[in-house]
Amino acid sequence: MKIKFNESENSIEIKDGLKNQYLILKILMILNLANAIIRIFGKQTTEYDFIEYFWIGLGVISLVVLFMFVFKLSTAEKISIVEITELEEKTVFGNNRFSLKLKNGKKRNLGNFKDQFELAKARELFTKIGIAN
């Protein structure tokens, strides 16, 4: 992952391929939802077995995940500094994960860093531009 600060435009440029990953996940969620609708369409509720209830659950989960990908997560590769409200750092299974909270209510996940050097470099950049403490 490469994160650069563009001083002339006062923005951050992120190169991590997240847009393609999220596109594939959105397509998969749409296929899951369509498959669930096809599976339960045209049947009476008295005819439902375990498999139909499974597809209903899978369809609901796919709908929730699709909602999150469309309305709660951002894949922007160029983000203006004024759009960022804060840098959020979490430790998940021993790994540090960063995400940027944006003013429009979305989050931009920064993913994983390769090593401690890349992590330290990212922290230094965010401190330099005034996002992190």
A tleap script that builds the chain and sets N, CA, C and O, in Angstrom:
source leaprc.protein.ff14SB
mol = sequence {
  NMET LYS ILE LYS PHE ASN GLU SER GLU ASN
  SER ILE GLU ILE LYS ASP GLY LEU LYS ASN
  GLN TYR LEU ILE LEU LYS ILE LEU MET ILE
  LEU ASN LEU ALA ASN ALA ILE ILE ARG ILE
  PHE GLY LYS GLN THR THR GLU TYR ASP PHE
  ILE GLU TYR PHE TRP ILE GLY LEU GLY VAL
  ILE SER LEU VAL VAL LEU PHE MET PHE VAL
  PHE LYS LEU SER THR ALA GLU LYS ILE SER
  ILE VAL GLU ILE THR GLU LEU GLU GLU LYS
  THR VAL PHE GLY ASN ASN ARG PHE SER LEU
  LYS LEU LYS ASN GLY LYS LYS ARG ASN LEU
  GLY ASN PHE LYS ASP GLN PHE GLU LEU ALA
  LYS ALA ARG GLU LEU PHE THR LYS ILE GLY
  ILE ALA CASN
}
set mol.1.N position { 0.836 -1.165 0.000 }
set mol.1.CA position { 0.000 0.000 0.000 }
set mol.1.C position { 0.887 1.237 0.000 }
set mol.1.O position { 1.872 1.310 0.735 }
set mol.2.N position { 0.532 2.195 -0.821 }
set mol.2.CA position { 1.276 3.438 -0.877 }
set mol.2.C position { 0.355 4.601 -0.520 }
set mol.2.O position { -0.723 4.758 -1.094 }
set mol.3.N position { 0.795 5.403 0.430 }
set mol.3.CA position { 0.061 6.591 0.831 }
set mol.3.C position { 0.976 7.783 0.611 }
set mol.3.O position { 2.075 7.838 1.162 }
set mol.4.N position { 0.525 8.736 -0.195 }
set mol.4.CA position { 1.307 9.937 -0.465 }
set mol.4.C position { 0.497 11.165 -0.108 }
set mol.4.O position { -0.727 11.183 -0.239 }
set mol.5.N position { 1.200 12.189 0.345 }
set mol.5.CA position { 0.574 13.472 0.621 }
set mol.5.C position { 0.878 14.406 -0.533 }
set mol.5.O position { 2.043 14.672 -0.827 }
set mol.6.N position { -0.153 14.904 -1.187 }
set mol.6.CA position { -0.018 15.839 -2.290 }
set mol.6.C position { -0.196 17.251 -1.730 }
set mol.6.O position { -1.315 17.675 -1.442 }
set mol.7.N position { 0.911 17.971 -1.578 }
set mol.7.CA position { 0.868 19.293 -0.942 }
set mol.7.C position { 0.164 20.326 -1.799 }
set mol.7.O position { -0.499 21.214 -1.263 }
set mol.8.N position { 0.291 20.236 -3.130 }
set mol.8.CA position { -0.323 21.238 -4.002 }
set mol.8.C position { -1.848 21.175 -3.950 }
set mol.8.O position { -2.509 22.211 -4.021 }
set mol.9.N position { -2.413 19.972 -3.828 }
set mol.9.CA position { -3.867 19.820 -3.766 }
set mol.9.C position { -4.365 19.623 -2.341 }
set mol.9.O position { -5.573 19.544 -2.117 }
set mol.10.N position { -3.454 19.542 -1.375 }
set mol.10.CA position { -3.769 19.317 0.032 }
set mol.10.C position { -4.647 18.071 0.192 }
set mol.10.O position { -5.718 18.113 0.799 }
set mol.11.N position { -4.158 16.967 -0.371 }
set mol.11.CA position { -4.919 15.726 -0.337 }
set mol.11.C position { -3.991 14.534 -0.130 }
set mol.11.O position { -2.771 14.642 -0.251 }
set mol.12.N position { -4.598 13.410 0.182 }
set mol.12.CA position { -3.882 12.155 0.352 }
set mol.12.C position { -4.236 11.260 -0.826 }
set mol.12.O position { -5.401 11.148 -1.206 }
set mol.13.N position { -3.217 10.623 -1.400 }
set mol.13.CA position { -3.440 9.666 -2.476 }
set mol.13.C position { -3.098 8.274 -1.955 }
set mol.13.O position { -1.996 8.037 -1.460 }
set mol.14.N position { -4.054 7.362 -2.071 }
set mol.14.CA position { -3.901 6.014 -1.545 }
set mol.14.C position { -3.967 5.025 -2.704 }
set mol.14.O position { -4.938 4.998 -3.460 }
set mol.15.N position { -2.930 4.223 -2.829 }
set mol.15.CA position { -2.879 3.184 -3.862 }
set mol.15.C position { -2.856 1.823 -3.167 }
set mol.15.O position { -1.805 1.377 -2.705 }
set mol.16.N position { -4.015 1.164 -3.091 }
set mol.16.CA position { -4.065 -0.137 -2.428 }
set mol.16.C position { -4.982 -1.150 -3.099 }
set mol.16.O position { -5.089 -2.281 -2.627 }
set mol.17.N position { -5.640 -0.777 -4.177 }
set mol.17.CA position { -6.493 -1.710 -4.899 }
set mol.17.C position { -7.794 -2.044 -4.190 }
set mol.17.O position { -8.433 -3.047 -4.509 }
set mol.18.N position { -8.191 -1.224 -3.240 }
set mol.18.CA position { -9.406 -1.489 -2.473 }
set mol.18.C position { -10.659 -1.357 -3.337 }
set mol.18.O position { -11.646 -2.056 -3.107 }
set mol.19.N position { -10.626 -0.473 -4.321 }
set mol.19.CA position { -11.786 -0.265 -5.182 }
set mol.19.C position { -12.153 -1.561 -5.916 }
set mol.19.O position { -13.331 -1.909 -6.003 }
set mol.20.N position { -11.163 -2.269 -6.439 }
set mol.20.CA position { -11.423 -3.524 -7.147 }
set mol.20.C position { -11.931 -4.615 -6.202 }
set mol.20.O position { -12.820 -5.385 -6.565 }
set mol.21.N position { -11.375 -4.682 -5.005 }
set mol.21.CA position { -11.813 -5.675 -4.031 }
set mol.21.C position { -13.269 -5.444 -3.638 }
set mol.21.O position { -14.059 -6.387 -3.583 }
set mol.22.N position { -13.619 -4.198 -3.366 }
set mol.22.CA position { -14.990 -3.880 -2.977 }
set mol.22.C position { -15.956 -4.104 -4.140 }
set mol.22.O position { -17.098 -4.508 -3.919 }
set mol.23.N position { -15.519 -3.850 -5.371 }
set mol.23.CA position { -16.377 -4.095 -6.533 }
set mol.23.C position { -16.709 -5.587 -6.634 }
set mol.23.O position { -17.858 -5.956 -6.875 }
set mol.24.N position { -15.712 -6.427 -6.451 }
set mol.24.CA position { -15.937 -7.876 -6.504 }
set mol.24.C position { -16.876 -8.299 -5.376 }
set mol.24.O position { -17.775 -9.111 -5.595 }
set mol.25.N position { -16.680 -7.762 -4.181 }
set mol.25.CA position { -17.553 -8.107 -3.060 }
set mol.25.C position { -18.984 -7.618 -3.281 }
set mol.25.O position { -19.933 -8.306 -2.906 }
set mol.26.N position { -19.150 -6.440 -3.882 }
set mol.26.CA position { -20.497 -5.945 -4.194 }
set mol.26.C position { -21.185 -6.857 -5.202 }
set mol.26.O position { -22.365 -7.171 -5.052 }
set mol.27.N position { -20.458 -7.280 -6.220 }
set mol.27.CA position { -21.026 -8.188 -7.220 }
set mol.27.C position { -21.444 -9.506 -6.567 }
set mol.27.O position { -22.517 -10.034 -6.858 }
set mol.28.N position { -20.597 -10.032 -5.688 }
set mol.28.CA position { -20.939 -11.276 -4.993 }
set mol.28.C position { -22.170 -11.119 -4.100 }
set mol.28.O position { -22.999 -12.026 -4.024 }
set mol.29.N position { -22.292 -9.990 -3.434 }
set mol.29.CA position { -23.468 -9.768 -2.588 }
set mol.29.C position { -24.732 -9.636 -3.434 }
set mol.29.O position { -25.794 -10.116 -3.037 }
set mol.30.N position { -24.630 -8.996 -4.585 }
set mol.30.CA position { -25.787 -8.888 -5.480 }
set mol.30.C position { -26.179 -10.270 -6.002 }
set mol.30.O position { -27.365 -10.586 -6.087 }
set mol.31.N position { -25.190 -11.094 -6.350 }
set mol.31.CA position { -25.486 -12.458 -6.802 }
set mol.31.C position { -26.122 -13.290 -5.689 }
set mol.31.O position { -27.061 -14.046 -5.938 }
set mol.32.N position { -25.616 -13.154 -4.470 }
set mol.32.CA position { -26.225 -13.859 -3.333 }
set mol.32.C position { -27.670 -13.431 -3.132 }
set mol.32.O position { -28.551 -14.263 -2.917 }
set mol.33.N position { -27.906 -12.125 -3.204 }
set mol.33.CA position { -29.254 -11.598 -3.011 }
set mol.33.C position { -30.187 -12.087 -4.117 }
set mol.33.O position { -31.316 -12.498 -3.847 }
set mol.34.N position { -29.716 -12.042 -5.352 }
set mol.34.CA position { -30.529 -12.518 -6.472 }
set mol.34.C position { -30.810 -14.008 -6.343 }
set mol.34.O position { -31.928 -14.453 -6.602 }
set mol.35.N position { -29.820 -14.771 -5.950 }
set mol.35.CA position { -29.993 -16.208 -5.766 }
set mol.35.C position { -31.011 -16.493 -4.663 }
set mol.35.O position { -31.828 -17.405 -4.792 }
set mol.36.N position { -30.965 -15.728 -3.593 }
set mol.36.CA position { -31.909 -15.913 -2.495 }
set mol.36.C position { -33.331 -15.580 -2.944 }
set mol.36.O position { -34.277 -16.287 -2.596 }
set mol.37.N position { -33.477 -14.510 -3.713 }
set mol.37.CA position { -34.812 -14.119 -4.190 }
set mol.37.C position { -35.362 -15.170 -5.146 }
set mol.37.O position { -36.539 -15.524 -5.066 }
set mol.38.N position { -34.533 -15.668 -6.040 }
set mol.38.CA position { -34.971 -16.701 -6.981 }
set mol.38.C position { -35.362 -17.973 -6.235 }
set mol.38.O position { -36.335 -18.639 -6.589 }
set mol.39.N position { -34.605 -18.296 -5.218 }
set mol.39.CA position { -34.850 -19.529 -4.467 }
set mol.39.C position { -36.187 -19.500 -3.731 }
set mol.39.O position { -36.868 -20.523 -3.661 }
set mol.40.N position { -36.577 -18.349 -3.180 }
set mol.40.CA position { -37.810 -18.297 -2.385 }
set mol.40.C position { -38.992 -17.733 -3.164 }
set mol.40.O position { -40.117 -17.769 -2.666 }
set mol.41.N position { -38.776 -17.215 -4.367 }
set mol.41.CA position { -39.853 -16.621 -5.159 }
set mol.41.C position { -40.808 -17.701 -5.663 }
set mol.41.O position { -40.373 -18.728 -6.184 }
set mol.42.N position { -42.087 -17.468 -5.509 }
set mol.42.CA position { -43.090 -18.372 -6.044 }
set mol.42.C position { -43.478 -19.520 -5.148 }
set mol.42.O position { -44.335 -20.321 -5.519 }
set mol.43.N position { -42.877 -19.628 -3.982 }
set mol.43.CA position { -43.247 -20.706 -3.054 }
set mol.43.C position { -44.138 -20.146 -1.949 }
set mol.43.O position { -43.987 -19.002 -1.522 }
set mol.44.N position { -45.049 -20.965 -1.511 }
set mol.44.CA position { -45.871 -20.613 -0.360 }
set mol.44.C position { -45.013 -20.774 0.902 }
set mol.44.O position { -44.101 -21.601 0.936 }
set mol.45.N position { -45.306 -19.997 1.918 }
set mol.45.CA position { -44.512 -20.087 3.146 }
set mol.45.C position { -44.691 -21.434 3.838 }
set mol.45.O position { -43.843 -21.836 4.634 }
set mol.46.N position { -45.766 -22.123 3.548 }
set mol.46.CA position { -45.961 -23.454 4.135 }
set mol.46.C position { -45.034 -24.483 3.493 }
set mol.46.O position { -44.802 -25.548 4.066 }
set mol.47.N position { -44.502 -24.175 2.310 }
set mol.47.CA position { -43.608 -25.098 1.607 }
set mol.47.C position { -42.138 -24.890 1.969 }
set mol.47.O position { -41.269 -25.611 1.479 }
set mol.48.N position { -41.863 -23.919 2.813 }
set mol.48.CA position { -40.467 -23.618 3.136 }
set mol.48.C position { -39.850 -24.735 3.963 }
set mol.48.O position { -40.450 -25.227 4.920 }
set mol.49.N position { -38.650 -25.123 3.579 }
set mol.49.CA position { -37.852 -26.079 4.337 }
set mol.49.C position { -36.662 -25.344 4.920 }
set mol.49.O position { -36.604 -24.114 4.902 }
set mol.50.N position { -35.709 -26.114 5.439 }
set mol.50.CA position { -34.489 -25.529 6.004 }
set mol.50.C position { -33.731 -24.709 4.963 }
set mol.50.O position { -33.218 -23.633 5.271 }
set mol.51.N position { -33.661 -25.211 3.747 }
set mol.51.CA position { -32.894 -24.533 2.691 }
set mol.51.C position { -33.478 -23.160 2.378 }
set mol.51.O position { -32.719 -22.212 2.179 }
set mol.52.N position { -34.779 -23.025 2.330 }
set mol.52.CA position { -35.403 -21.719 2.056 }
set mol.52.C position { -35.113 -20.724 3.179 }
set mol.52.O position { -34.835 -19.553 2.923 }
set mol.53.N position { -35.179 -21.197 4.419 }
set mol.53.CA position { -34.859 -20.309 5.543 }
set mol.53.C position { -33.378 -19.931 5.529 }
set mol.53.O position { -33.011 -18.812 5.886 }
set mol.54.N position { -32.548 -20.861 5.120 }
set mol.54.CA position { -31.125 -20.564 4.967 }
set mol.54.C position { -30.922 -19.461 3.924 }
set mol.54.O position { -30.150 -18.530 4.151 }
set mol.55.N position { -31.611 -19.562 2.783 }
set mol.55.CA position { -31.473 -18.548 1.732 }
set mol.55.C position { -32.046 -17.200 2.160 }
set mol.55.O position { -31.535 -16.155 1.760 }
set mol.56.N position { -33.100 -17.216 2.969 }
set mol.56.CA position { -33.632 -15.956 3.488 }
set mol.56.C position { -32.587 -15.288 4.373 }
set mol.56.O position { -32.347 -14.086 4.252 }
set mol.57.N position { -31.966 -16.057 5.259 }
set mol.57.CA position { -30.912 -15.509 6.124 }
set mol.57.C position { -29.729 -15.000 5.316 }
set mol.57.O position { -29.207 -13.918 5.582 }
set mol.58.N position { -29.309 -15.783 4.328 }
set mol.58.CA position { -28.196 -15.366 3.481 }
set mol.58.C position { -28.535 -14.109 2.689 }
set mol.58.O position { -27.681 -13.245 2.494 }
set mol.59.N position { -29.784 -14.006 2.234 }
set mol.59.CA position { -30.224 -12.808 1.508 }
set mol.59.C position { -30.225 -11.577 2.395 }
set mol.59.O position { -29.826 -10.498 1.958 }
set mol.60.N position { -30.667 -11.725 3.632 }
set mol.60.CA position { -30.678 -10.591 4.572 }
set mol.60.C position { -29.249 -10.149 4.886 }
set mol.60.O position { -28.950 -8.955 4.910 }
set mol.61.N position { -28.377 -11.116 5.124 }
set mol.61.CA position { -26.973 -10.787 5.403 }
set mol.61.C position { -26.343 -10.090 4.202 }
set mol.61.O position { -25.617 -9.110 4.366 }
set mol.62.N position { -26.612 -10.584 3.005 }
set mol.62.CA position { -26.068 -9.970 1.791 }
set mol.62.C position { -26.585 -8.553 1.610 }
set mol.62.O position { -25.844 -7.666 1.186 }
set mol.63.N position { -27.861 -8.337 1.932 }
set mol.63.CA position { -28.441 -7.001 1.821 }
set mol.63.C position { -27.787 -6.029 2.792 }
set mol.63.O position { -27.513 -4.885 2.430 }
set mol.64.N position { -27.532 -6.469 4.021 }
set mol.64.CA position { -26.880 -5.620 5.029 }
set mol.64.C position { -25.447 -5.291 4.603 }
set mol.64.O position { -25.018 -4.141 4.693 }
set mol.65.N position { -24.712 -6.304 4.141 }
set mol.65.CA position { -23.328 -6.081 3.716 }
set mol.65.C position { -23.282 -5.170 2.499 }
set mol.65.O position { -22.419 -4.296 2.416 }
set mol.66.N position { -24.194 -5.358 1.559 }
set mol.66.CA position { -24.258 -4.495 0.374 }
set mol.66.C position { -24.562 -3.052 0.770 }
set mol.66.O position { -23.991 -2.119 0.205 }
set mol.67.N position { -25.466 -2.866 1.745 }
set mol.67.CA position { -25.763 -1.534 2.259 }
set mol.67.C position { -24.510 -0.879 2.831 }
set mol.67.O position { -24.249 0.297 2.579 }
set mol.68.N position { -23.731 -1.645 3.605 }
set mol.68.CA position { -22.512 -1.097 4.192 }
set mol.68.C position { -21.511 -0.693 3.115 }
set mol.68.O position { -20.908 0.377 3.196 }
set mol.69.N position { -21.333 -1.546 2.104 }
set mol.69.CA position { -20.379 -1.239 1.048 }
set mol.69.C position { -20.786 -0.005 0.252 }
set mol.69.O position { -19.922 0.755 -0.186 }
set mol.70.N position { -22.078 0.208 0.059 }
set mol.70.CA position { -22.531 1.330 -0.763 }
set mol.70.C position { -22.603 2.621 0.040 }
set mol.70.O position { -22.195 3.673 -0.453 }
set mol.71.N position { -23.116 2.560 1.272 }
set mol.71.CA position { -23.397 3.794 2.004 }
set mol.71.C position { -22.447 4.098 3.163 }
set mol.71.O position { -22.418 5.237 3.628 }
set mol.72.N position { -21.680 3.140 3.640 }
set mol.72.CA position { -20.849 3.370 4.821 }
set mol.72.C position { -19.346 3.324 4.567 }
set mol.72.O position { -18.573 3.868 5.355 }
set mol.73.N position { -18.917 2.678 3.467 }
set mol.73.CA position { -17.495 2.553 3.196 }
set mol.73.C position { -17.135 3.282 1.910 }
set mol.73.O position { -17.903 3.288 0.948 }
set mol.74.N position { -15.963 3.891 1.908 }
set mol.74.CA position { -15.486 4.629 0.749 }
set mol.74.C position { -14.283 3.917 0.135 }
set mol.74.O position { -13.506 3.261 0.830 }
set mol.75.N position { -14.148 4.061 -1.178 }
set mol.75.CA position { -12.987 3.501 -1.870 }
set mol.75.C position { -12.202 4.599 -2.566 }
set mol.75.O position { -11.410 4.318 -3.465 }
set mol.76.N position { -12.408 5.829 -2.167 }
set mol.76.CA position { -11.740 6.957 -2.816 }
set mol.76.C position { -10.225 6.810 -2.732 }
set mol.76.O position { -9.674 6.476 -1.683 }
set mol.77.N position { -9.574 7.064 -3.843 }
set mol.77.CA position { -8.114 6.980 -3.869 }
set mol.77.C position { -7.464 8.338 -3.641 }
set mol.77.O position { -6.276 8.411 -3.328 }
set mol.78.N position { -8.222 9.399 -3.793 }
set mol.78.CA position { -7.721 10.744 -3.529 }
set mol.78.C position { -8.707 11.416 -2.574 }
set mol.78.O position { -9.870 11.631 -2.917 }
set mol.79.N position { -8.227 11.745 -1.372 }
set mol.79.CA position { -9.079 12.323 -0.341 }
set mol.79.C position { -8.487 13.645 0.105 }
set mol.79.O position { -7.318 13.715 0.485 }
set mol.80.N position { -9.289 14.684 0.058 }
set mol.80.CA position { -8.852 15.990 0.518 }
set mol.80.C position { -8.728 15.973 2.045 }
set mol.80.O position { -9.500 15.305 2.733 }
set mol.81.N position { -7.758 16.705 2.555 }
set mol.81.CA position { -7.518 16.748 4.007 }
set mol.81.C position { -8.727 17.322 4.748 }
set mol.81.O position { -9.029 16.889 5.860 }
set mol.82.N position { -9.419 18.290 4.147 }
set mol.82.CA position { -10.567 18.905 4.817 }
set mol.82.C position { -11.752 17.941 4.930 }
set mol.82.O position { -12.643 18.168 5.749 }
set mol.83.N position { -11.783 16.880 4.136 }
set mol.83.CA position { -12.860 15.887 4.208 }
set mol.83.C position { -12.660 14.897 5.350 }
set mol.83.O position { -13.606 14.211 5.737 }
set mol.84.N position { -11.454 14.807 5.896 }
set mol.84.CA position { -11.133 13.823 6.929 }
set mol.84.C position { -11.423 14.416 8.299 }
set mol.84.O position { -10.964 15.512 8.622 }
set mol.85.N position { -12.194 13.681 9.107 }
set mol.85.CA position { -12.469 14.156 10.462 }
set mol.85.C position { -11.486 13.578 11.465 }
set mol.85.O position { -11.038 14.282 12.371 }
set mol.86.N position { -11.141 12.285 11.312 }
set mol.86.CA position { -10.182 11.693 12.243 }
set mol.86.C position { -9.586 10.414 11.675 }
set mol.86.O position { -10.106 9.814 10.735 }
set mol.87.N position { -8.488 10.029 12.276 }
set mol.87.CA position { -7.836 8.767 11.967 }
set mol.87.C position { -8.182 7.797 13.083 }
set mol.87.O position { -7.982 8.094 14.261 }
set mol.88.N position { -8.702 6.636 12.706 }
set mol.88.CA position { -9.095 5.637 13.690 }
set mol.88.C position { -8.120 4.471 13.617 }
set mol.88.O position { -7.849 3.947 12.536 }
set mol.89.N position { -7.596 4.068 14.762 }
set mol.89.CA position { -6.658 2.951 14.822 }
set mol.89.C position { -7.233 1.857 15.704 }
set mol.89.O position { -7.633 2.105 16.841 }
set mol.90.N position { -7.271 0.635 15.164 }
set mol.90.CA position { -7.769 -0.510 15.916 }
set mol.90.C position { -6.720 -1.604 15.899 }
set mol.90.O position { -5.931 -1.710 14.960 }
set mol.91.N position { -6.717 -2.411 16.935 }
set mol.91.CA position { -5.875 -3.596 16.958 }
set mol.91.C position { -6.788 -4.798 16.833 }
set mol.91.O position { -7.615 -5.052 17.708 }
set mol.92.N position { -6.638 -5.544 15.735 }
set mol.92.CA position { -7.453 -6.719 15.464 }
set mol.92.C position { -6.524 -7.918 15.336 }
set mol.92.O position { -5.692 -7.967 14.430 }
set mol.93.N position { -6.662 -8.878 16.235 }
set mol.93.CA position { -5.819 -10.071 16.256 }
set mol.93.C position { -4.333 -9.727 16.230 }
set mol.93.O position { -3.544 -10.399 15.566 }
set mol.94.N position { -3.962 -8.687 16.949 }
set mol.94.CA position { -2.560 -8.299 17.059 }
set mol.94.C position { -2.057 -7.400 15.941 }
set mol.94.O position { -0.910 -6.954 15.984 }
set mol.95.N position { -2.882 -7.125 14.945 }
set mol.95.CA position { -2.475 -6.247 13.838 }
set mol.95.C position { -3.133 -4.883 13.986 }
set mol.95.O position { -4.306 -4.785 14.346 }
set mol.96.N position { -2.376 -3.839 13.707 }
set mol.96.CA position { -2.933 -2.495 13.719 }
set mol.96.C position { -3.621 -2.219 12.393 }
set mol.96.O position { -3.052 -2.447 11.325 }
set mol.97.N position { -4.847 -1.726 12.471 }
set mol.97.CA position { -5.600 -1.361 11.276 }
set mol.97.C position { -6.018 0.096 11.399 }
set mol.97.O position { -6.468 0.552 12.450 }
set mol.98.N position { -5.856 0.801 10.306 }
set mol.98.CA position { -6.197 2.212 10.271 }
set mol.98.C position { -7.385 2.436 9.353 }
set mol.98.O position { -7.566 1.731 8.361 }
set mol.99.N position { -8.185 3.421 9.698 }
set mol.99.CA position { -9.252 3.862 8.815 }
set mol.99.C position { -9.432 5.363 9.016 }
set mol.99.O position { -9.190 5.898 10.099 }
set mol.100.N position { -9.856 6.019 7.960 }
set mol.100.CA position { -10.106 7.451 8.002 }
set mol.100.C position { -11.604 7.683 8.063 }
set mol.100.O position { -12.349 7.168 7.229 }
set mol.101.N position { -12.047 8.449 9.038 }
set mol.101.CA position { -13.455 8.840 9.092 }
set mol.101.C position { -13.601 10.117 8.281 }
set mol.101.O position { -12.853 11.078 8.462 }
set mol.102.N position { -14.574 10.108 7.391 }
set mol.102.CA position { -14.786 11.251 6.503 }
set mol.102.C position { -16.003 12.043 6.945 }
set mol.102.O position { -16.858 11.532 7.668 }
set mol.103.N position { -16.078 13.303 6.507 }
set mol.103.CA position { -17.179 14.180 6.893 }
set mol.103.C position { -18.524 13.728 6.355 }
set mol.103.O position { -19.555 14.066 6.936 }
set mol.104.N position { -18.546 12.968 5.252 }
set mol.104.CA position { -19.810 12.508 4.690 }
set mol.104.C position { -20.355 11.279 5.409 }
set mol.104.O position { -21.351 10.704 4.969 }
set mol.105.N position { -19.721 10.865 6.508 }
set mol.105.CA position { -20.191 9.743 7.304 }
set mol.105.C position { -19.598 8.403 6.901 }
set mol.105.O position { -19.885 7.391 7.540 }
set mol.106.N position { -18.788 8.373 5.873 }
set mol.106.CA position { -18.192 7.127 5.416 }
set mol.106.C position { -16.833 6.926 6.062 }
set mol.106.O position { -16.242 7.849 6.621 }
set mol.107.N position { -16.349 5.676 5.968 }
set mol.107.CA position { -15.019 5.344 6.443 }
set mol.107.C position { -14.198 4.843 5.270 }
set mol.107.O position { -14.713 4.153 4.391 }
set mol.108.N position { -12.912 5.194 5.258 }
set mol.108.CA position { -11.989 4.695 4.235 }
set mol.108.C position { -10.984 3.817 4.942 }
set mol.108.O position { -10.099 4.316 5.637 }
set mol.109.N position { -11.113 2.501 4.769 }
set mol.109.CA position { -10.178 1.562 5.382 }
set mol.109.C position { -8.832 1.636 4.682 }
set mol.109.O position { -8.759 1.748 3.458 }
set mol.110.N position { -7.778 1.574 5.466 }
set mol.110.CA position { -6.434 1.630 4.908 }
set mol.110.C position { -5.789 0.257 4.852 }
set mol.110.O position { -4.689 0.121 4.317 }
set mol.111.N position { -6.438 -0.754 5.386 }
set mol.111.CA position { -5.933 -2.116 5.266 }
set mol.111.C position { -4.756 -2.396 6.169 }
set mol.111.O position { -4.563 -1.749 7.199 }
set mol.112.N position { -3.979 -3.369 5.762 }
set mol.112.CA position { -2.826 -3.814 6.547 }
set mol.112.C position { -1.539 -3.224 5.986 }
set mol.112.O position { -1.432 -2.937 4.793 }
set mol.113.N position { -0.585 -3.055 6.860 }
set mol.113.CA position { 0.728 -2.601 6.445 }
set mol.113.C position { 1.674 -3.790 6.406 }
set mol.113.O position { 1.535 -4.723 7.197 }
set mol.114.N position { 2.629 -3.763 5.496 }
set mol.114.CA position { 3.537 -4.899 5.296 }
set mol.114.C position { 4.413 -5.162 6.506 }
set mol.114.O position { 4.581 -6.302 6.939 }
set mol.115.N position { 4.976 -4.072 7.049 }
set mol.115.CA position { 5.901 -4.239 8.166 }
set mol.115.C position { 5.820 -3.029 9.077 }
set mol.115.O position { 5.059 -2.097 8.815 }
set mol.116.N position { 6.601 -3.043 10.143 }
set mol.116.CA position { 6.593 -1.953 11.113 }
set mol.116.C position { 7.135 -0.656 10.533 }
set mol.116.O position { 6.722 0.428 10.945 }
set mol.117.N position { 8.056 -0.755 9.581 }
set mol.117.CA position { 8.610 0.437 8.954 }
set mol.117.C position { 7.528 1.189 8.181 }
set mol.117.O position { 7.433 2.413 8.269 }
set mol.118.N position { 6.716 0.455 7.428 }
set mol.118.CA position { 5.634 1.084 6.665 }
set mol.118.C position { 4.586 1.680 7.603 }
set mol.118.O position { 4.027 2.738 7.315 }
set mol.119.N position { 4.322 1.018 8.704 }
set mol.119.CA position { 3.386 1.518 9.708 }
set mol.119.C position { 3.895 2.805 10.343 }
set mol.119.O position { 3.140 3.763 10.508 }
set mol.120.N position { 5.167 2.825 10.697 }
set mol.120.CA position { 5.760 4.027 11.295 }
set mol.120.C position { 5.761 5.185 10.304 }
set mol.120.O position { 5.530 6.333 10.684 }
set mol.121.N position { 6.016 4.888 9.051 }
set mol.121.CA position { 6.013 5.921 8.007 }
set mol.121.C position { 4.607 6.521 7.834 }
set mol.121.O position { 4.465 7.731 7.656 }
set mol.122.N position { 3.574 5.672 7.886 }
set mol.122.CA position { 2.192 6.148 7.766 }
set mol.122.C position { 1.810 7.004 8.973 }
set mol.122.O position { 1.183 8.051 8.815 }
set mol.123.N position { 2.183 6.566 10.175 }
set mol.123.CA position { 1.895 7.366 11.378 }
set mol.123.C position { 2.568 8.723 11.306 }
set mol.123.O position { 1.971 9.740 11.661 }
set mol.124.N position { 3.818 8.738 10.844 }
set mol.124.CA position { 4.554 10.004 10.711 }
set mol.124.C position { 3.856 10.935 9.723 }
set mol.124.O position { 3.749 12.137 9.970 }
set mol.125.N position { 3.384 10.387 8.611 }
set mol.125.CA position { 2.673 11.197 7.613 }
set mol.125.C position { 1.391 11.776 8.185 }
set mol.125.O position { 1.110 12.960 7.997 }
set mol.126.N position { 0.604 10.952 8.886 }
set mol.126.CA position { -0.652 11.437 9.440 }
set mol.126.C position { -0.417 12.466 10.546 }
set mol.126.O position { -1.209 13.397 10.694 }
set mol.127.N position { 0.631 12.320 11.305 }
set mol.127.CA position { 0.953 13.308 12.330 }
set mol.127.C position { 1.411 14.621 11.680 }
set mol.127.O position { 1.066 15.706 12.147 }
set mol.128.N position { 2.186 14.508 10.605 }
set mol.128.CA position { 2.698 15.674 9.898 }
set mol.128.C position { 1.580 16.531 9.312 }
set mol.128.O position { 1.650 17.759 9.352 }
set mol.129.N position { 0.555 15.887 8.772 }
set mol.129.CA position { -0.523 16.657 8.154 }
set mol.129.C position { -1.633 17.020 9.143 }
set mol.129.O position { -2.588 17.705 8.777 }
set mol.130.N position { -1.512 16.567 10.391 }
set mol.130.CA position { -2.429 17.002 11.427 }
set mol.130.C position { -3.673 16.146 11.594 }
set mol.130.O position { -4.653 16.599 12.184 }
set mol.131.N position { -3.656 14.924 11.090 }
set mol.131.CA position { -4.804 14.046 11.253 }
set mol.131.C position { -4.696 13.256 12.554 }
set mol.131.O position { -5.683 13.111 13.275 }
set mol.132.N position { -3.517 12.753 12.853 }
set mol.132.CA position { -3.293 11.951 14.070 }
set mol.132.C position { -2.598 12.802 15.119 }
set mol.132.O position { -2.009 13.842 14.822 }
set mol.133.N position { -2.687 12.327 16.352 }
set mol.133.CA position { -2.036 13.040 17.468 }
set mol.133.C position { -0.612 12.626 17.621 }
set mol.133.O position { 0.083 13.123 18.507 }
savepdb mol mol.pdb
quit
